[in-house]
């Protein structure tokens, strides 16, 4: 690992560029920087979710995911470097299987909401999907390893499942989309 920043305000980015982990500089609106920013935002949103009342095993799993996301950001920061592995993707698959096994099958679409923790998990899910889209865009412009994209794809699925779990943890259930709801028009 390279040197850590001890001075945060370096002023080297005042010209609209930023340094990557390999020492190169790119514009702050570069696709790679966008992708790194999305991963950082996702990690921050998970930090907000971790402020909620969560089951302890889930808290530990989310903290591990935060570390993985920091690895993913590190991988993106150093072009050609690899930190995300098949084992990390497989760990998400295992969590999906674990939590899905406890849920009833979905018979309708669900709305983001319910308990606050569940709603925050849905926010994390949507930020994760955005991060995945930015990673796909970057992958069209530059060579990337497959595992980061796979990781984000699994993670967004897991966050959807965890939102359902967290609604149940809070004593509620899914907020179902009402396909056949009747919307009253203005009275005549």
Secondary structure, 3 states (H helix, E strand, C coil): CCCCCCCCCCCCCCCCEEECCCCCEEECCCHHHHHHHHHHHHHHHHHHHCCCCCCHHHHHHHHHHHHHHHHHHHHHHCCCCCCCCHHHHHHHHHHHHHHHCCCCCCCCCEECCCCHHHHHHHHHHHHHHHHHHHHHHHHHHCCCCCHHHHHHHHHHHHHHHHHHHHHHHCCCCCEECCCCCCCCCCCC
